Amino acid sequence: MRRHEQTTDFDAEPSGVTPSPAPTDGSERPRRRRRWRRVVLISLVVVLLLGGGAVVAGGLYLRSVESGIDRVDAFEDVPVESRPEPVVKGAMNIMILGSDSRDPESTGGSRSDTIILAHLPKDRSSAQLVSIPRDTWVPVPKSKTGHGGRDAKINAAYAWGGVPLMVQTVEEFTKVRVDHVAIIDFAGFKEIIDALGGVEVDVEKDFTSIHPPFRKFHKGMQTMDGEAALDYSRQRKQFADGDFARIRHQQQVIKAILDKAASGGLLTNPGKLNSFLQATSNSVSIDKNMSLLDMASQMRGVRGNNLTFVTSPTKGTGRVGTESVVFADEKKVKSFYDAVRRDAVAEILAAGK
């Protein structure tokens, strides 16, 4: 699997990872094994890292693929002196970076389309996923390449200095210590949803997609297949709050996947589980110290009903020069992330309402 490349095309959307062509030199079997590991991994990461500890039954699969996981040096270039100290022993914060490489609006590049800070409380009884709008205007530290060292959209950090600069930027913005990192391609949700037989999504209003085939979405509960759900999760231009609507839609689709995976008999049906695991061939990378097997065990009690999405506090959108940006509400940001640091789940939930 090709590792995520960096670029200096700062205004581009994120790029995905393209599978290598099939070999013609007799190495088909080893490549198939590597591809199978990726298929298993992305499926389990979707469920485990995004709140689906229900697939602890997949531990045997995790054992077999742990050594084949693509790893990134997420913290190697992060200055030790700049990192926040952990406050509550046992609580955990995972930064999830996502891209949508098949989005029709994508123009290539390496910016992160989605930034989620997942907080796992010490008791592991729930999970709070904090979406940080990708256009949030923040100070970005200077990278080793000399880029940064100025205010910019938060996702510029990924283009300028890769995962380590993204970690440093998020930590300096939130003052929350990032314990682990996962990078996934959300376009892979299409195959996952189809393997689940579709998902139920509560559409907020009638609207038409801006992308071919220009689907019509109707207000209320709808059953969506993979293509429709992915299309829905990309829509923002028809909504007054723009990218905040896209964040809401993506959160809805993620939760719908988790609810369907937990309630659809997936874990008790080997055939369905096998089909689910083979449904996607997209990419995932995690930091060098993350153990998916440990994560599965720790999150076995987390389900859709105790998984909560919140959005980092903002004052709304505006412009800086020629750029459309999101302005953080500094006062609320300070108190909100202080609650995250202290593992004060009730306060996190109250602030997210």
Phi and psi in degrees as a GROMACS rama.xvg file:
@    title "Ramachandran Plot"
@    xaxis  label "Phi"
@    yaxis  label "Psi"
@TYPE xy
-71.2142  135.354  ARG-2
-75.3247  159.586  ARG-3
-69.8411  125.643  HIS-4
-91.4764  153.596  GLU-5
-103.967  155.181  GLN-6
-146.878  163.871  THR-7
-106.428  19.6779  THR-8
-82.9041  82.1756  ASP-9
-70.4674  -18.7463  PHE-10
-99.2642  7.30239  ASP-11
-87.3717  159.307  ALA-12
-82.5868  167.55  GLU-13
-69.9386  151.119  PRO-14
-108.602  156.337  SER-15
-100.484  -166.426  GLY-16
-114.709  122.38  VAL-17
-93.6275  127.328  THR-18
-61.2569  145.329  PRO-19
-70.4155  151.333  SER-20
-66.3404  157.843  PRO-21
-61.8529  138.515  ALA-22
-73.6302  154.811  PRO-23
-122.16  15.181  THR-24
-110.206  18.8149  ASP-25
89.4133  4.41053  GLY-26
-98.7062  23.3772  SER-27
-59.3925  -41.9161  GLU-28
-65.9018  -47.8925  ARG-29
-60.5817  -37.5101  PRO-30
-67.0197  -37.7159  ARG-31
-62.5153  -39.2402  ARG-32
-63.2939  -43.1638  ARG-33
-64.6999  -39.9862  ARG-34
-64.719  -40.2983  ARG-35
-60.7832  -39.1966  TRP-36
-61.568  -40.3263  ARG-37
-66.5789  -41.4303  ARG-38
-59.4971  -49.1302  VAL-39
-60.2493  -45.6263  VAL-40
-64.3693  -48.6648  LEU-41
-62.9494  -38.64  ILE-42
-63.6351  -44.7203  SER-43
-72.1953  -35.7426  LEU-44
-63.4736  -41.1294  VAL-45
-55.5728  -45.2369  VAL-46
-80.0461  -38.765  VAL-47
-78.3557  -52.4727  LEU-48
-74.2944  -26.5036  LEU-49
-100.512  26.7045  LEU-50
105.86  9.98133  GLY-51
-105.943  60.3054  GLY-52
-60.0019  -6.09115  GLY-53
-59.0146  -22.4014  ALA-54
-91.5674  32.8962  VAL-55
-60.7591  -22.5  VAL-56
-63.5143  -17.3601  ALA-57
-84.2297  13.0201  GLY-58
-55.5875  -38.2754  GLY-59
-62.7528  -38.8536  LEU-60
-63.3028  -44.1381  TYR-61
-60.7813  -40.3063  LEU-62
-59.5963  -38.4266  ARG-63
-75.7193  -22.427  SER-64
-107.696  -7.71448  VAL-65
-53.9054  -41.066  GLU-66
-75.3857  -14.8608  SER-67
-100.466  9.46618  GLY-68
-74.7064  138.948  ILE-69
-75.0109  122.989  ASP-70
-110.816  151.257  ARG-71
-124.388  150.849  VAL-72
-83.8164  77.8427  ASP-73
-70.5625  -27.9371  ALA-74
-119.926  -1.93262  PHE-75
-58.4468  -41.0883  GLU-76
-100.413  12.1513  ASP-77
-87.0526  118.448  VAL-78
-57.1409  127.81  PRO-79
-59.3768  -38.6755  VAL-80
-69.7329  -17.1695  GLU-81
-90.2491  -8.4036  SER-82
-84.2058  137.273  ARG-83
-66.0903  147.68  PRO-84
-81.7352  143.158  GLU-85
-61.9034  143.623  PRO-86
-104.309  -46.3543  VAL-87
-113.591  114.616  VAL-88
-64.6303  129.47  LYS-89
102.565  -26.7755  GLY-90
-72.5067  154.887  ALA-91
-140.586  143.182  MET-92
-126.993  123.927  ASN-93
-115.92  125.308  ILE-94
-90.1401  120.576  MET-95
-107.649  118.104  ILE-96
-105.933  127.573  LEU-97
-127.678  148.652  GLY-98
-128.585  163.033  SER-99
-125.492  83.3321  ASP-100
-67.0317  -16.9665  SER-101
-105.373  12.7475  ARG-102
-63.0451  128.007  ASP-103
-57.2489  -22.3354  PRO-104
-86.7169  -6.13808  GLU-105
-69.6716  139.48  SER-106
-119.858  16.3762  THR-107
89.8147  -176.601  GLY-108
100.518  -171.124  GLY-109
-135.122  26.1619  SER-110
-75.6551  148.34  ARG-111
-82.9135  125.059  SER-112
-75.9856  -29.294  ASP-113
-135.078  134.448  THR-114
-128.932  116.128  ILE-115
-125.503  130.055  ILE-116
-103.94  106.673  LEU-117
-91.4568  119.802  ALA-118
-100.517  122.506  HIS-119
-109.844  110.377  LEU-120
-60.7696  162.601  PRO-121
-55.9389  -38.1826  LYS-122
-83.8082  -5.45183  ASP-123
57.3025  26.5149  ARG-124
-87.1461  -8.2222  SER-125
-158.956  -178.52  SER-126
-150.177  140.07  ALA-127
-118.439  121.596  GLN-128
-106.774  114.204  LEU-129
-98.9884  115.016  VAL-130
-84.8044  125.675  SER-131
-104.353  112.902  ILE-132
-52.2015  134.64  PRO-133
-64.6628  -20.6265  ARG-134
-95.8581  10.248  ASP-135
-59.1251  128.827  THR-136
-86.5458  113.258  TRP-137
-140.794  161.65  VAL-138
-70.5953  129.241  PRO-139
-109.343  119.25  VAL-140
-60.0459  159.763  PRO-141
-76.1684  134.113  LYS-142
-88.2423  173.529  SER-143
-63.2886  -25.9815  LYS-144
-80.709  -5.94382  THR-145
95.8035  -7.78945  GLY-146
-80.2115  161.731  HIS-147
87.7452  -151.784  GLY-148
72.1917  25.7397  GLY-149
-158.815  170.858  ARG-150
-73.5248  142.142  ASP-151
-165.389  173.503  ALA-152
-63.5813  141.742  LYS-153
-60.6621  -32.0154  ILE-154
-76.5724  -6.49117  ASN-155
-65.4561  -26.0647  ALA-156
-58.2858  -36.4248  ALA-157
-67.4138  -39.9987  TYR-158
-69.093  -35.7449  ALA-159
-82.0039  -32.5996  TRP-160
-145.815  16.6283  GLY-161
66.3159  -159.714  GLY-162
-61.3732  -43.9137  VAL-163
-57.562  -42.9301  PRO-164
-70.0425  -30.6505  LEU-165
-66.1466  -42.3112  MET-166
-59.7572  -48.9982  VAL-167
-62.6617  -40.4611  GLN-168
-66.4117  -46.2257  THR-169
-64.9766  -41.058  VAL-170
-64.4421  -40.5983  GLU-171
-70.7851  -32.1109  GLU-172
-72.5885  -43.7607  PHE-173
-95.7787  -22.5506  THR-174
62.8449  21.8095  LYS-175
-105.595  134.05  VAL-176
-75.3198  128.211  ARG-177
-89.3831  120.087  VAL-178
-90.2062  -34.2976  ASP-179
-145.839  162.347  HIS-180
-134.75  138.701  VAL-181
-132.238  140.335  ALA-182
-122.39  123.404  ILE-183
-134.773  161.107  ILE-184
-106.025  111.155  ASP-185
-68.6284  -14.4028  PHE-186
-62.6833  -22.8761  ALA-187
-67.3139  -12.3336  GLY-188
-61.6052  -26.663  PHE-189
-56.8026  -50.957  LYS-190
-66.5933  -36.902  GLU-191
-64.2344  -45.0304  ILE-192
-64.0163  -41.735  ILE-193
-63.8157  -37.2182  ASP-194
-66.5411  -26.9732  ALA-195
-84.0328  -7.78524  LEU-196
84.7236  22.7315  GLY-197
94.9809  165.524  GLY-198
-133.984  158.606  VAL-199
-98.7657  124.315  GLU-200
-128.871  134.877  VAL-201
-90.7492  102.263  ASP-202
-77.2879  133.022  VAL-203
-77.3714  -24.5636  GLU-204
-163.544  165.998  LYS-205
-71.7671  132.579  ASP-206
-162.45  165.817  PHE-207
-114.964  134.654  THR-208
-60.9272  146.175  SER-209
-87.1706  -1.98709  ILE-210
-109.585  143.13  HIS-211
-55.6665  142.257  PRO-212
-86.9344  28.5653  PRO-213
56.6555  57.8724  PHE-214
-61.4931  148.098  ARG-215
-102.035  123.176  LYS-216
-104.333  134.05  PHE-217
-111.734  143.274  HIS-218
-57.8977  136.906  LYS-219
111.182  -176.037  GLY-220
-69.9647  132.64  MET-221
-134.136  141.711  GLN-222
-88.3412  123.857  THR-223
-118.933  137.462  MET-224
-82.3007  -177.397  ASP-225
-60.5209  -44.9892  GLY-226
-62.5099  -45.046  GLU-227
-66.2187  -42.9131  ALA-228
-65.4178  -40.4524  ALA-229
-66.7113  -40.8192  LEU-230
-61.2918  -45.2084  ASP-231
-59.1249  -41.7238  TYR-232
-69.0665  -13.6562  SER-233
-93.7368  -12.3007  ARG-234
-76.5784  133.987  GLN-235
-150.813  -28.441  ARG-236
-72.1963  -16.9816  LYS-237
-88.533  3.8746  GLN-238
-118.813  141.81  PHE-239
-61.2032  -30.5889  ALA-240
-97.2789  13.4889  ASP-241
51.0138  -115.154  GLY-242
-67.4122  -21.4948  ASP-243
-66.2389  -33.4064  PHE-244
-66.5373  -41.2254  ALA-245
-60.7179  -40.4552  ARG-246
-62.4168  -44.9458  ILE-247
-59.8372  -44.8294  ARG-248
-64.5865  -41.5089  HIS-249
-64.8884  -40.6172  GLN-250
-62.0295  -41.6026  GLN-251
-60.1834  -44.6121  GLN-252
-67.1567  -41.8181  VAL-253
-59.9658  -47.57  ILE-254
-64.9223  -37.4132  LYS-255
-63.315  -38.127  ALA-256
-62.5008  -46.1061  ILE-257
-64.5799  -43.339  LEU-258
-62.3647  -42.719  ASP-259
-69.2318  -40.2975  LYS-260
-63.5536  -37.4436  ALA-261
-77.9644  -28.445  ALA-262
-105.635  -8.19619  SER-263
-92.8091  15.8129  GLY-264
72.3178  18.7235  GLY-265
-62.3216  -42.6307  LEU-266
-76.4263  -23.6722  LEU-267
-98.6855  0.844556  THR-268
-120.061  99.9501  ASN-269
-55.8344  -36.1297  PRO-270
-65.6741  -44.8395  GLY-271
-66.468  -39.8078  LYS-272
-63.1492  -42.7779  LEU-273
-63.293  -42.4838  ASN-274
-63.5628  -40.5572  SER-275
-61.1362  -45.5358  PHE-276
-66.6662  -27.9433  LEU-277
-90.1584  1.40371  GLN-278
-74.6434  -21.6955  ALA-279
-136.139  145.48  THR-280
-123.198  27.1715  SER-281
-82.0616  174.957  ASN-282
-99.501  155.505  SER-283
-150.958  143.515  VAL-284
-130.97  148.085  SER-285
-135.708  164.509  ILE-286
-71.0407  164.942  ASP-287
-66.3597  -20.8193  LYS-288
-103.424  -1.81996  ASN-289
-79.3756  134.445  MET-290
-113.63  115.556  SER-291
-67.0036  -31.8317  LEU-292
-65.6632  -45.1187  LEU-293
-62.2478  -40.3712  ASP-294
-63.7091  -40.9843  MET-295
-60.8934  -42.3578  ALA-296
-65.9491  -43.4703  SER-297
-67.7705  -30.1017  GLN-298
-103.128  18.9367  MET-299
-63.9336  -19.8097  ARG-300
-94.2047  -1.83853  GLY-301
-88.3695  128.429  VAL-302
-132.827  178.632  ARG-303
-59.2083  -31.7656  GLY-304
-77.4819  -13.6763  ASN-305
-119.757  23.7713  ASN-306
-108.428  122.611  LEU-307
-121.473  132.752  THR-308
-99.2096  133.922  PHE-309
-134.955  162.643  VAL-310
-115.577  137.31  THR-311
-53.8294  134.616  SER-312
-58.9208  132.684  PRO-313
-135.173  165.635  THR-314
-100.572  1.51991  LYS-315
106.223  -164.608  GLY-316
-102.809  164.227  THR-317
-170.452  -164.337  GLY-318
-129.048  143.063  ARG-319
-124.074  106.469  VAL-320
63.8781  -123.289  GLY-321
-94.2302  0.121343  THR-322
-97.2221  137.699  GLU-323
-87.9966  123.912  SER-324
-132.786  168.191  VAL-325
-109.259  129.04  VAL-326
-96.4246  125.619  PHE-327
-71.3875  144.205  ALA-328
-86.5309  96.7427  ASP-329
-58.8073  -40.1814  GLU-330
-65.4611  -46.8254  LYS-331
-70.2593  -35.6159  LYS-332
-58.7435  -43.4853  VAL-333
-61.7217  -47.5212  LYS-334
-72.9273  -36.1205  SER-335
-63.822  -51.205  PHE-336
-74.6855  -20.197  TYR-337
-64.7537  -37.5534  ASP-338
-65.1903  -38.4875  ALA-339
-63.0671  -45.3923  VAL-340
-59.8447  -39.812  ARG-341
-84.5164  1.06554  ARG-342
60.2211  34.5834  ASP-343
-90.0872  81.9155  ALA-344
-59.5169  -43.7913  VAL-345
-58.0247  -40.0407  ALA-346
-70.1888  -37.3655  GLU-347
-61.8905  -45.5453  ILE-348
-66.896  -39.4779  LEU-349
-65.182  -40.1684  ALA-350
-70.1028  -24.2653  ALA-351
-87.1308  -2.41172  GLY-352
